[in-house]
Amino acid sequence: STQSTGSKDGVPVLSQKQYSISVKTGDRPGAGTNANVHIYLYGTKGDSGKRILDPAQRFKRNEEIVIGIDAVDVGDLTKIRIGHDNKGIAPGWFLERISVTDIEENKAWYFLCGKWLAQEEEDGLIEREIPASDRDGVPCLPMNHYTIKVFTGDRRGAGTDAKVYAILFGEHGDSGKRVLDSRKNDFERDSVGVFGIETVDLGEIKKIVIGHDNSGVGPGWFLNKVIVKSENLKKEWYFMCGRWLATDEDDHLIERELLPQEADGVSSSPMTYYKVSVTTGDRRGAGTNARVFIQVYGANGDSGEIRLESGKNDFERGKTDVFGFDAPDLGPLSKIRIWHDNSGFGPGWFLERVVIMDFSVNKETFFPCGRWLSDNEDDKQICREIASTSSDGSPSLPSVYYTVTVKTGNLRGSGTDAKVFVVLYGENGDSGSRTLDGSFERGKTDEFGFETVELGNLSKIKIGHDNGGIGPGWYLESVKVFNQKTQQEWLFPCNHWLAKDEEDGRIERELTPNGVPGPGSTEYSITTITGNKRGAGTDANVYITLGGTLGKLEKYRLDSSPKNFERGRIDLFELLTTDIGDIKYVTVGHDGKGIGAGWFLDKIFVSKKSSGKRWVFPCDRWLARDEDDGAIERTLTPGDGSRTTYQIQIKTGDVSSAGTDALVFISIHGEKKSVPKTELKYSFTNTNKFERNCLDIFAIDTEDVGPIKKIILGHDGSGLGSSWYVDFVEITNQADGLVTRFPVGKWFDKEMEDKKLFREIFPSNVGK
């Protein structure tokens, strides 16, 4: 019977049906199979998905087996796809026919095959599509033969020995995954492989998916294009690619989806031979035994990294060495990047010039240098970018000096000893990877400079390290880049770890600037209030996500002091980041590490420096696996602003016997209401509070009293030496950032001055 699958409100969205599948194996030697057989049913309402046909016994020669399956109602059947996994002894199978019956409606469809599903028989297919037929064998949908021509590109290493497959998608469905294998070397460099497949007529071809399994030695493949021809329609579709399918090239994908175009075309540039003449200068020590590399840039792209090596004694003083390479047509050449690996004895090199001949247009391009590539000569650079010039020496692009300022964050363990590099990207290309030789200590700023071809407006940078040294993890706050010629400056906020064992494990990041397009940068302040309960503090690593109207800052680690998140403590964190707008929510949590990792969070304040706006996010809950609901991460939304936390700083004077052991109390009186007399119990700056010349800080969570008009401060006179001299009191309202200062300069003692233990004190100023 038909079974309904409903949504939560009981409304049926899909119906289940029972199908009876009769499978007849052919009558010829070796026709049966022990492999695992599967089937897909396709109909007017959709498809069943993959279903395993698991009979009580194997599919034997000249026997018919009936198997029942439950599946979603697919409507009237139009085709099936049937195959096996090629496992077991002699898995090849000769399938005679299949019939499928809808048991409820007593309606049957017939699928005539009469072919092998075997890798060693006929066309080698182990999966076939079969259209539905009437009992006499007349198909409901016609079969079609498709010819697939696959053009491998003309690039070094373009060919592959991996298993290549394709899926055709058309108006009437898809072909399923088909392995393209003519049992020849089908995918050699600059070759064309021709393949044929049979499937139900797909109608107009809408797209293809083509890829490989990445197997074999050097499986990377450069696919030029694919042409698909339908025998029924007498029509061809053209699918341009011109890209790598390789884990180590391009975008690292090994499968691509291609859309058709009306006419054949060129998807990749033709190969061109380039001759490179390199002249080493005529001065003492000019030659090098280091390995030399070059990258050539033109209007159509770049050559990639090429090692200059002839097998002779290259790069000797006063000599010119000639090299050659093939590359896609680069168009008019604009610049080169040339460098060495600083290996060998005396690797420093004085490069006079480079001349490149493009044989496709018989044109020479000149790259004058006249400088050292040496870490102990000139500016100590071993990599140079050189703009192309005409024969008279006029440069096509000017060279520019860039200053790069790197700010390391102020978190525990944020510094690194690893080798750091940066790449600048702009309108005119990129700078190449430049090593930044600095200290990268916690909270410090390092400045570097290098010369490169004018890059124009910068769009992004890439920065990372080699993960070398002890404790290579690095917390990068920001990078500034300054163009000395145009006086332009770009800020690239980061505020993330580049560490294998932190956050997402990345040691390389791409950063976008604070310029156009996109929002600028701004400063946000985050204030956390740890509750005043027993065990409220935590030593776990705490992080926060800020969600704003313009974007999101993900999992920023909060760490500014070893004393962060102690019981009753107010902690302030400041960060420079891309402007994410007004803050709509925060997600705060910790990693649960350390002894007593549980944390009782009272609330969080967030303020935005550029607009002066502040938001309060009440929590008043545990983030602990053994408290409350066991959650160690919570998402908070802004409160109504009726409550706040007051940070109270009290400075005890620097005079003899100024400190006290008495119990100290304060009350706060504002325009709207008052905070009643409250004992100041927990100082999160000093265990022994109110000592001579010490500053103690307290927090009181209460309703917002409005602008503070006065305070009443005093003590109960208890303990030995209860007399107390106070310099000043300063109160900060964390909700709005207002600071109210109360100068005191008096004794609180029943024997000193006016013998008062409590005083009414009025503010001298209010500010931020």
KAKA-V154275 format. One record per helix or strand. SS is the DSSP state (2 for helix, 1 for strand). FROM is the first residue (numbers start at 0). TO is the last residue. Records with the same first field share a line. If there is no record, write none. Layout:
# KAKA-V154275
SS = FROM-TO / FROM-TO
This chain:
# KAKA-V154275
1 = 2-5 / 11-24 / 32-32 / 36-42 / 45-46 / 50-52 / 58-58 / 63-71 / 76-83 / 92-101 / 106-116 / 126-130 / 132-132 / 138-138 / 142-151 / 163-169 / 172-173 / 177-178 / 191-199 / 204-211 / 220-229 / 234-244 / 254-258 / 260-260 / 270-279 / 291-297 / 300-301 / 305-306 / 319-327 / 332-339 / 348-357 / 362-372 / 382-386 / 388-388 / 394-394 / 398-407 / 419-425 / 428-429 / 433-435 / 444-452 / 457-464 / 473-482 / 488-497 / 507-511 / 520-529 / 541-547 / 551-557 / 569-577 / 582-589 / 598-607 / 613-622 / 632-636 / 642-651 / 663-669 / 673-678 / 694-702 / 707-714 / 723-732 / 738-747 / 757-761 / 764-766
